[in-house]
Amino acid sequence: MKVKIINKSAFPTPAYATEQSAGMDLKANITESVTLGPLERAMVPTGLHIALPKGYEAQVRPRSGLAAKRGITVLNTPGTIDADYRGEIKVILVNLSNEAFEIVPGERIAQMVVARHETVEWEEVEVLDETERGEGGFGSTGLK
């Protein structure tokens, strides 16, 4: 699938790291380092603008290494980029660790996955079909 992209960043256009990768790394398009203190958040620009086809979205997700090793994650996970959005892609990062984290120019800060989605047409009814689970939620299926 071809997707139009404008790359205003100082870094190469995102690419898949391996043949079977689902996501592409997004880099911080900043000119100076930014420090995120514990529990601080920042909107980090990428310099990227995309035009997705109708029926697709781009999901911005945390990088597992940053999350596991440094406590850095994407605050609105997954962030959704709609097909009709043409503005710059920015990543809302949050530092959930007890230590400051320095974001350097070109740092791989998140990953982006492009996915197909359906458009829902609601059908209002008075009763929903019965299931085994019913209204059980939040732990109702057990811990193990």
CYANA upper distance limits for C-alpha pairs under 8 A (distance plus 0.5 A):
  3 VAL  CA     50 ILE  CA      7.62
  3 VAL  CA     51 ALA  CA      6.79
  3 VAL  CA     52 LEU  CA      6.34
  3 VAL  CA     53 PRO  CA      7.86
  4 LYS  CA     50 ILE  CA      6.22
  4 LYS  CA     51 ALA  CA      5.82
  4 LYS  CA     52 LEU  CA      7.65
  5 ILE  CA     48 LEU  CA      7.48
  5 ILE  CA     49 HIS  CA      6.15
  5 ILE  CA     50 ILE  CA      4.92
  5 ILE  CA     51 ALA  CA      7.03
  6 ILE  CA     48 LEU  CA      6.37
  6 ILE  CA     49 HIS  CA      5.61
  6 ILE  CA     50 ILE  CA      6.88
  7 ASN  CA     12 PRO  CA      8.44
  7 ASN  CA     13 THR  CA      6.86
  7 ASN  CA     47 GLY  CA      6.44
  7 ASN  CA     48 LEU  CA      5.30
  7 ASN  CA     49 HIS  CA      7.08
  8 LYS  CA     47 GLY  CA      5.26
  8 LYS  CA     48 LEU  CA      6.59
  9 SER  CA     29 ASN  CA      6.13
  9 SER  CA     46 THR  CA      7.01
  9 SER  CA     47 GLY  CA      4.87
  9 SER  CA     48 LEU  CA      7.21
 10 ALA  CA     29 ASN  CA      7.24
 10 ALA  CA    106 GLY  CA      8.49
 11 PHE  CA     27 LYS  CA      8.13
 11 PHE  CA     29 ASN  CA      8.09
 11 PHE  CA    106 GLY  CA      7.25
 14 PRO  CA     24 MET  CA      6.27
 14 PRO  CA     25 ASP  CA      6.62
 14 PRO  CA     26 LEU  CA      6.94
 15 ALA  CA     24 MET  CA      5.93
 15 ALA  CA     25 ASP  CA      7.73
 16 TYR  CA     21 SER  CA      6.33
 16 TYR  CA     22 ALA  CA      8.01
 16 TYR  CA     23 GLY  CA      6.99
 16 TYR  CA     24 MET  CA      5.50
 16 TYR  CA     25 ASP  CA      8.16
 17 ALA  CA     21 SER  CA      6.90
 17 ALA  CA     24 MET  CA      7.54
 22 ALA  CA    113 VAL  CA      6.55
 23 GLY  CA    111 GLN  CA      6.07
 23 GLY  CA    112 MET  CA      5.59
 23 GLY  CA    113 VAL  CA      5.01
 23 GLY  CA    114 VAL  CA      8.09
 24 MET  CA    111 GLN  CA      5.69
 24 MET  CA    112 MET  CA      5.74
 24 MET  CA    113 VAL  CA      7.21
 25 ASP  CA     63 ARG  CA      8.49
 25 ASP  CA    108 ARG  CA      6.43
 25 ASP  CA    109 ILE  CA      7.74
 25 ASP  CA    110 ALA  CA      6.28
 25 ASP  CA    111 GLN  CA      4.77
 25 ASP  CA    112 MET  CA      6.87
 26 LEU  CA     46 THR  CA      7.17
 26 LEU  CA    108 ARG  CA      6.11
 26 LEU  CA    109 ILE  CA      6.43
 26 LEU  CA    110 ALA  CA      5.76
 26 LEU  CA    111 GLN  CA      5.93
 26 LEU  CA    112 MET  CA      7.26
 27 LYS  CA     46 THR  CA      6.32
 27 LYS  CA    105 PRO  CA      8.32
 27 LYS  CA    106 GLY  CA      5.55
 27 LYS  CA    107 GLU  CA      5.73
 27 LYS  CA    108 ARG  CA      4.89
 27 LYS  CA    109 ILE  CA      6.10
 27 LYS  CA    110 ALA  CA      7.76
 28 ALA  CA     44 VAL  CA      6.68
 28 ALA  CA     45 PRO  CA      6.51
 28 ALA  CA     46 THR  CA      5.73
 28 ALA  CA    103 ILE  CA      8.04
 28 ALA  CA    104 VAL  CA      7.80
 28 ALA  CA    105 PRO  CA      6.16
 28 ALA  CA    106 GLY  CA      5.46
 28 ALA  CA    107 GLU  CA      5.85
 28 ALA  CA    108 ARG  CA      7.02
 28 ALA  CA    109 ILE  CA      6.82
 29 ASN  CA     44 VAL  CA      7.97
 29 ASN  CA     45 PRO  CA      6.01
 29 ASN  CA     46 THR  CA      5.16
 29 ASN  CA     47 GLY  CA      6.33
 29 ASN  CA    105 PRO  CA      6.52
 29 ASN  CA    106 GLY  CA      6.54
 30 ILE  CA     44 VAL  CA      8.27
 30 ILE  CA     45 PRO  CA      7.50
 30 ILE  CA     46 THR  CA      8.42
 30 ILE  CA    104 VAL  CA      7.99
 30 ILE  CA    105 PRO  CA      5.51
 30 ILE  CA    106 GLY  CA      7.78
 31 THR  CA    105 PRO  CA      6.34
 32 GLU  CA    104 VAL  CA      7.29
 32 GLU  CA    105 PRO  CA      6.75
 33 SER  CA    102 GLU  CA      6.94
 33 SER  CA    103 ILE  CA      5.95
 33 SER  CA    104 VAL  CA      4.94
 33 SER  CA    105 PRO  CA      6.62
 34 VAL  CA    102 GLU  CA      6.21
 34 VAL  CA    103 ILE  CA      5.60
 34 VAL  CA    104 VAL  CA      7.11
 35 THR  CA    100 ALA  CA      7.02
 35 THR  CA    101 PHE  CA      6.06
 35 THR  CA    102 GLU  CA      4.83
 35 THR  CA    103 ILE  CA      6.54
 36 LEU  CA     40 GLU  CA      6.10
 36 LEU  CA     41 ARG  CA      7.09
 36 LEU  CA     42 ALA  CA      7.86
 36 LEU  CA     94 VAL  CA      8.06
 36 LEU  CA     95 ASN  CA      6.78
 36 LEU  CA    100 ALA  CA      6.06
 36 LEU  CA    101 PHE  CA      5.64
 36 LEU  CA    102 GLU  CA      6.76
 36 LEU  CA    103 ILE  CA      8.04
 37 GLY  CA     95 ASN  CA      7.14
 37 GLY  CA     98 ASN  CA      8.45
 37 GLY  CA     99 GLU  CA      7.04
 37 GLY  CA    100 ALA  CA      4.72
 37 GLY  CA    101 PHE  CA      6.87
 38 PRO  CA     95 ASN  CA      5.91
 38 PRO  CA     96 LEU  CA      6.59
 38 PRO  CA     97 SER  CA      6.11
 38 PRO  CA     98 ASN  CA      5.62
 38 PRO  CA     99 GLU  CA      6.16
 38 PRO  CA    100 ALA  CA      6.23
 39 LEU  CA     94 VAL  CA      6.90
 39 LEU  CA     95 ASN  CA      5.54
 39 LEU  CA     96 LEU  CA      5.76
 39 LEU  CA     97 SER  CA      7.59
 39 LEU  CA     98 ASN  CA      8.37
 40 GLU  CA     94 VAL  CA      6.26
 40 GLU  CA     95 ASN  CA      6.19
 40 GLU  CA     96 LEU  CA      8.43
 41 ARG  CA     75 LEU  CA      8.40
 41 ARG  CA     92 ILE  CA      7.27
 41 ARG  CA     93 LEU  CA      5.92
 41 ARG  CA     94 VAL  CA      4.67
 41 ARG  CA     95 ASN  CA      6.89
 42 ALA  CA     91 VAL  CA      8.48
 42 ALA  CA     92 ILE  CA      6.14
 42 ALA  CA     93 LEU  CA      5.97
 42 ALA  CA     94 VAL  CA      7.16
 43 MET  CA     90 LYS  CA      6.60
 43 MET  CA     91 VAL  CA      5.94
 43 MET  CA     92 ILE  CA      4.90
 43 MET  CA     93 LEU  CA      6.86
 44 VAL  CA     90 LYS  CA      5.88
 44 VAL  CA     91 VAL  CA      5.58
 44 VAL  CA     92 ILE  CA      6.78
 44 VAL  CA     93 LEU  CA      7.63
 45 PRO  CA     88 GLU  CA      7.72
 45 PRO  CA     89 ILE  CA      7.01
 45 PRO  CA     90 LYS  CA      4.92
 45 PRO  CA     91 VAL  CA      6.97
 46 THR  CA     88 GLU  CA      7.61
 46 THR  CA     89 ILE  CA      6.38
 46 THR  CA     90 LYS  CA      6.25
 46 THR  CA     91 VAL  CA      8.05
 47 GLY  CA     88 GLU  CA      6.51
 47 GLY  CA     89 ILE  CA      7.33
 47 GLY  CA     90 LYS  CA      8.50
 48 LEU  CA     88 GLU  CA      5.94
 48 LEU  CA     89 ILE  CA      6.08
 49 HIS  CA     86 ARG  CA      6.40
 49 HIS  CA     87 GLY  CA      6.33
 49 HIS  CA     88 GLU  CA      5.40
 49 HIS  CA     89 ILE  CA      6.61
 50 ILE  CA     85 TYR  CA      8.26
 50 ILE  CA     86 ARG  CA      6.65
 50 ILE  CA     87 GLY  CA      8.43
 51 ALA  CA     83 ALA  CA      6.79
 51 ALA  CA     84 ASP  CA      7.53
 51 ALA  CA     85 TYR  CA      7.74
 51 ALA  CA     86 ARG  CA      6.91
 52 LEU  CA     56 TYR  CA      6.77
 52 LEU  CA     57 GLU  CA      7.42
 52 LEU  CA     58 ALA  CA      8.44
 52 LEU  CA     82 ASP  CA      8.13
 52 LEU  CA     83 ALA  CA      5.14
 52 LEU  CA     84 ASP  CA      7.79
 53 PRO  CA     83 ALA  CA      6.46
 54 LYS  CA     83 ALA  CA      6.25
 54 LYS  CA     84 ASP  CA      8.31
 55 GLY  CA     83 ALA  CA      7.78
 55 GLY  CA    116 ARG  CA      6.23
 55 GLY  CA    117 HIS  CA      5.98
 55 GLY  CA    118 GLU  CA      6.92
 55 GLY  CA    119 THR  CA      7.97
 56 TYR  CA     82 ASP  CA      7.85
 56 TYR  CA     83 ALA  CA      6.57
 56 TYR  CA    114 VAL  CA      7.37
 56 TYR  CA    115 ALA  CA      6.05
 56 TYR  CA    116 ARG  CA      4.84
 56 TYR  CA    117 HIS  CA      6.13
 57 GLU  CA     80 THR  CA      7.04
 57 GLU  CA     81 ILE  CA      6.13
 57 GLU  CA     82 ASP  CA      5.60
 57 GLU  CA     83 ALA  CA      6.26
 57 GLU  CA    114 VAL  CA      6.25
 57 GLU  CA    115 ALA  CA      6.02
 57 GLU  CA    116 ARG  CA      6.89
 57 GLU  CA    117 HIS  CA      7.47
 58 ALA  CA     80 THR  CA      6.33
 58 ALA  CA     81 ILE  CA      5.44
 58 ALA  CA     82 ASP  CA      7.32
 58 ALA  CA     83 ALA  CA      8.48
 58 ALA  CA    112 MET  CA      6.78
 58 ALA  CA    113 VAL  CA      6.00
 58 ALA  CA    114 VAL  CA      4.77
 58 ALA  CA    115 ALA  CA      6.72
 59 GLN  CA     78 PRO  CA      6.12
 59 GLN  CA     79 GLY  CA      5.96
 59 GLN  CA     80 THR  CA      5.31
 59 GLN  CA     81 ILE  CA      6.81
 59 GLN  CA    112 MET  CA      5.93
 59 GLN  CA    113 VAL  CA      5.59
 59 GLN  CA    114 VAL  CA      6.72
 59 GLN  CA    115 ALA  CA      7.95
 60 VAL  CA     74 VAL  CA      8.21
 60 VAL  CA     77 THR  CA      7.42
 60 VAL  CA     78 PRO  CA      5.82
 60 VAL  CA     79 GLY  CA      5.28
 60 VAL  CA     80 THR  CA      6.89
 60 VAL  CA     81 ILE  CA      8.24
 60 VAL  CA     91 VAL  CA      7.90
 60 VAL  CA    110 ALA  CA      7.12
 60 VAL  CA    111 GLN  CA      6.23
 60 VAL  CA    112 MET  CA      5.09
 60 VAL  CA    113 VAL  CA      7.13
 61 ARG  CA     74 VAL  CA      6.71
 61 ARG  CA     77 THR  CA      6.23
 61 ARG  CA     78 PRO  CA      5.58
 61 ARG  CA     79 GLY  CA      7.25
 61 ARG  CA    110 ALA  CA      6.23
 61 ARG  CA    111 GLN  CA      5.76
 61 ARG  CA    112 MET  CA      6.68
 61 ARG  CA    113 VAL  CA      8.23
 62 PRO  CA     66 LEU  CA      8.03
 62 PRO  CA     67 ALA  CA      7.29
 62 PRO  CA     72 ILE  CA      8.30
 62 PRO  CA     73 THR  CA      5.58
 62 PRO  CA     74 VAL  CA      5.65
 62 PRO  CA     77 THR  CA      7.75
 62 PRO  CA     78 PRO  CA      8.47
 62 PRO  CA    109 ILE  CA      7.92
 62 PRO  CA    110 ALA  CA      5.35
 62 PRO  CA    111 GLN  CA      6.69
 63 ARG  CA     67 ALA  CA      6.81
 63 ARG  CA     73 THR  CA      7.76
 63 ARG  CA    109 ILE  CA      7.24
 63 ARG  CA    110 ALA  CA      5.51
 63 ARG  CA    111 GLN  CA      6.50
 64 SER  CA     68 ALA  CA      6.46
 65 GLY  CA     69 LYS  CA      6.25
 65 GLY  CA     70 ARG  CA      8.15
 66 LEU  CA     70 ARG  CA      5.64
 66 LEU  CA     71 GLY  CA      6.81
 66 LEU  CA     72 ILE  CA      5.86
 66 LEU  CA     73 THR  CA      7.54
 66 LEU  CA    109 ILE  CA      8.27
 67 ALA  CA     71 GLY  CA      5.00
 67 ALA  CA     72 ILE  CA      5.22
 67 ALA  CA     73 THR  CA      5.86
 68 ALA  CA     72 ILE  CA      8.43
 70 ARG  CA     97 SER  CA      7.10
 70 ARG  CA    101 PHE  CA      8.12
 71 GLY  CA     95 ASN  CA      6.38
 71 GLY  CA     96 LEU  CA      5.49
 71 GLY  CA     97 SER  CA      5.28
 72 ILE  CA     93 LEU  CA      7.26
 72 ILE  CA     94 VAL  CA      6.30
 72 ILE  CA     95 ASN  CA      5.22
 72 ILE  CA     96 LEU  CA      6.57
 72 ILE  CA     97 SER  CA      7.72
 73 THR  CA     93 LEU  CA      6.18
 73 THR  CA     94 VAL  CA      6.08
 73 THR  CA     95 ASN  CA      7.23
 73 THR  CA     96 LEU  CA      7.98
 73 THR  CA    110 ALA  CA      8.48
 74 VAL  CA     78 PRO  CA      7.91
 74 VAL  CA     79 GLY  CA      8.31
 74 VAL  CA     91 VAL  CA      7.41
 74 VAL  CA     92 ILE  CA      6.10
 74 VAL  CA     93 LEU  CA      5.15
 74 VAL  CA     94 VAL  CA      6.67
 74 VAL  CA    110 ALA  CA      7.74
 75 LEU  CA     92 ILE  CA      6.14
 75 LEU  CA     93 LEU  CA      6.18
 75 LEU  CA     94 VAL  CA      6.22
 76 ASN  CA     92 ILE  CA      7.52
 81 ILE  CA     85 TYR  CA      7.13
 81 ILE  CA     89 ILE  CA      8.30
 91 VAL  CA    109 ILE  CA      8.36
 91 VAL  CA    110 ALA  CA      7.86
 93 LEU  CA    109 ILE  CA      8.42
 95 ASN  CA    100 ALA  CA      8.18
 95 ASN  CA    101 PHE  CA      7.72
103 ILE  CA    107 GLU  CA      6.81
130 GLU  CA    134 GLY  CA      6.90
133 ARG  CA    141 THR  CA      8.43
136 GLY  CA    140 SER  CA      5.70
136 GLY  CA    141 THR  CA      8.14
137 GLY  CA    141 THR  CA      8.08
139 GLY  CA    143 LEU  CA      7.24
